[in-house]
Amino acid sequence: MKKPKEDYSFWTKYKRFAGTEILLYVIMVVGIIAGILIFG
């Protein structure tokens, strides 16, 4: 992970998609757990 010197612009761009990204991560984690429970 490289840290750009323009940290503020990175976070400005990131916060725009943060909610969607968190939602995708939650769905992915739930899917993995459900897959382990079903197939495991």
Contacts in CASP RR format, 6 or more apart in sequence:
PFRMAT RR
TARGET T0000
AUTHOR 0000-0000-0000
METHOD contacts of the structure
MODEL  1
MKKPKEDYSFWTKYKRFAGTEILLYVIMVVGIIAGILIFG
4 10 0 8 1.000
END
